[in-house]
Structure formats: structure tokens, C-alpha cells
Amino acid sequence: MFIRLLSSIAGLVAMLSATTAATVKDCGGGTSIFKIQGLGLTPTAPSPGQDVTLHLEYDVPAGTMVTGGTTTYAVTLNFIPFQPSTEPLCQDIPCPLGPGSYTNDTSTTWPSGISGSFTSKMTWADEVGKQLLCVLISGSMKEATSNATNMTVWQPPIVTTASVPPPAKRGNLRK
């Protein structure tokens, strides 16, 4: 589940990046059927290529039985939305899912090559489209710097007219 959420972001920009603290929150607005009891991202400020774990604790209320539904992943990078993806819910959680308390820990590798602000939203819905839960991960990634020199890892070359070779002389092309 979390792997697909982050892989939607991966590979969009070809620069190394570093992450400031990412936030994880319930985006259900009190309307979700499941009640989120705990959320976390470990580490809270992942680095590119580092393993990161999304921890999710939720309660399924009495009288609720989920036998199917959908998981929708929506991602934005620098406020630009990407096409959401939707998959079967029971691909991510064991179904049927009845009343009780549940914990999901999902790990993946934090993507590299990303620069700017991002949001990743995961929404679970039941068979008739009622929202079961919503999780939003947001933060920003910036160009990485070298720890040894504190200089930018890559900078484009500066081209001046003095460094551009003169055009080749053209000869007579006729025979």
C-alpha cells in the first residue's frame, strides 16, 4: 500500500534530494468509518534511498464488515497533481475485515530524484464508495548537499563566450 503511494512520486526530477520533516495526518475530517488511533512515519525526516515505515493504527466499529472496496492514491509535486491510481482494497489489507483494532506497518525505500513540496494521499473506500479512512503525507524535499564540504552535489557548468570554440571554417563544398 505505502510502496505504491511513494512510487507514484519516484523518478520525476533528476536531482538528488533531502527531506525536511514529513507530516502524516488523518485527512478524513471526522467522516471516515474507521477511526485512526495512531499514525507515524519513521524516520520523520527520511533521506533518499533510506527505508521508511508508515505506521497506521485504526479501529473498525461494531457492525462493520468490509469484504472489498478500493484504495486510491493521489500525489502532488510542487502543487501539480498527478493522475490518481485506484486498486482493490483487499490487495492492501486482509479481507474480510470485521470490528476490532488493527495495526499496519508498511515499509519501503524513500524515493530519490525529487525536489520541492509533495503530498501523498491514500483513501480507502468500501464496496459502495463510503470512505473508510484517509491518510495524508506531506513535506518538502530539496537539493542535497555534501556533508563533507557543505557544497551542492551538482551545479550546471557556466558557459561564457570565451569558453565557446569558434565555428569551424567552411571549405568549398563544390568539386
C-alpha positions in Angstrom: 0.0 0.0 0.0 2.6 2.6 1.1 5.0 1.4 -1.6 2.5 2.4 -4.4 1.9 5.7 -2.6 5.6 6.7 -2.7 6.4 5.0 -6.1 3.9 7.4 -7.7 6.4 10.2 -6.8 9.7 8.5 -7.6 11.8 9.5 -10.6 10.0 12.7 -11.6 13.0 15.0 -11.3 16.7 14.0 -12.0 18.3 15.6 -8.9 19.5 14.2 -5.6 17.3 15.3 -2.7 17.0 15.6 1.0 13.8 15.7 3.0 12.7 18.0 5.7 10.4 16.5 8.3 7.4 14.9 6.7 4.0 15.0 8.4 1.4 12.3 8.5 -2.2 13.0 9.4 -5.7 11.8 9.3 -7.4 13.6 6.3 -10.8 12.0 6.9 -12.3 15.2 8.5 -14.2 13.1 11.0 -16.3 11.4 8.3 -14.3 8.2 7.9 -15.9 5.0 9.1 -12.6 3.7 10.5 -11.2 5.7 13.4 -7.5 6.3 13.2 -5.9 5.9 16.6 -2.2 6.4 15.6 -0.1 7.5 12.6 3.6 7.8 12.2 6.4 7.9 9.7 9.8 6.5 10.8 12.2 8.2 10.4 10.3 11.5 10.4 12.8 13.1 8.0 13.7 10.3 5.6 16.7 10.7 3.3 16.7 9.4 -0.4 17.2 5.7 -0.6 16.5 5.2 3.1 14.0 2.7 4.4 10.9 4.4 5.8 7.9 2.9 7.6 4.3 4.1 7.7 2.7 3.0 11.0 -1.1 3.0 11.0 -3.4 2.1 13.9 -7.2 2.1 13.3 -10.4 0.8 14.8 -13.2 -0.8 12.8 -16.5 -0.1 14.6 -19.0 -2.7 15.7 -21.4 -3.7 13.0 -18.9 -3.0 10.2 -17.7 -5.8 7.8 -15.6 -4.9 4.9 -15.3 -7.5 2.1 -14.0 -5.3 -0.7 -13.6 -1.8 -1.9 -10.9 0.5 -3.3 -7.6 2.2 -2.3 -7.0 5.4 -4.1 -3.5 7.1 -4.2 -3.3 10.8 -5.1 0.1 12.6 -5.4 1.1 16.2 -6.0 4.6 17.5 -6.6 5.1 21.3 -6.3 1.3 21.6 -6.3 0.9 19.8 -9.6 -1.5 16.9 -9.3 -0.7 13.5 -11.0 -3.2 11.0 -12.2 -4.6 9.2 -9.1 -4.4 5.4 -9.1 -7.0 3.1 -7.8 -6.6 -0.6 -6.7 -8.6 -3.2 -4.9 -8.6 -2.6 -1.2 -8.1 -6.3 -0.3 -4.8 -6.2 -2.2 -3.5 -4.0 0.7 -5.4 -5.4 3.7 -6.8 -8.8 4.6 -10.4 -9.1 3.8 -13.0 -9.7 5.2 -12.2 -7.1 7.8 -14.6 -7.0 10.8 -14.9 -5.0 14.0 -11.7 -4.5 16.1 -8.4 -2.7 16.4 -5.8 -3.1 13.7 -2.2 -2.1 13.1 -0.5 -1.9 9.7 3.3 -1.2 9.4 4.4 -0.9 5.8 8.0 -0.2 4.7 9.5 1.0 1.5 12.5 2.9 0.2 12.1 6.7 0.2 12.3 7.9 -3.4 15.3 9.9 -4.7 15.3 12.4 -7.5 12.5 14.6 -6.1 12.7 18.3 -5.4 10.0 20.5 -4.0 6.9 20.1 -1.9 4.8 17.0 -2.1 1.6 15.4 -0.8 0.6 11.8 -1.0 -2.9 10.9 -0.1 -4.3 7.4 0.4 -8.0 6.9 0.7 -9.8 3.6 1.5 -13.4 3.2 0.4 -15.8 0.3 0.9 -17.8 -1.5 -1.8 -20.4 1.3 -2.1 -17.8 4.1 -2.0 -18.1 5.2 1.6 -14.8 6.5 2.9 -13.2 4.1 5.4 -10.1 6.1 6.1 -7.8 8.8 4.7 -4.1 9.4 5.3 -2.1 12.4 4.1 1.7 12.5 4.0 3.2 15.9 3.2 6.6 17.6 3.3 9.3 19.1 1.1 12.4 17.8 -0.4 15.3 19.9 -1.5 18.6 19.5 -3.4 21.0 17.5 -1.3 24.3 18.9 -0.1 27.6 17.1 0.6 28.2 16.6 4.3 32.0 16.9 3.9 32.1 20.2 2.1 28.5 21.6 2.5 28.5 22.3 -1.2 25.9 21.5 -3.7 26.4 18.0 -5.2 25.9 19.1 -8.8 25.9 22.5 -10.5 25.4 23.1 -14.2 28.5 24.4 -16.0 28.7 28.2 -16.7 29.3 28.9 -20.3 30.9 32.1 -21.4 31.7 33.4 -24.8 35.4 32.9 -24.1 34.9 29.1 -23.5 32.9 28.5 -26.6 35.1 27.4 -29.5 34.9 29.4 -32.7 32.9 27.9 -35.5 34.8 25.6 -37.9 35.9 27.1 -41.2 33.8 26.1 -44.1 35.6 24.9 -47.2 34.4 24.9 -50.7 31.8 22.2 -50.9 31.9 22.0 -54.7 34.1 19.6 -56.6 
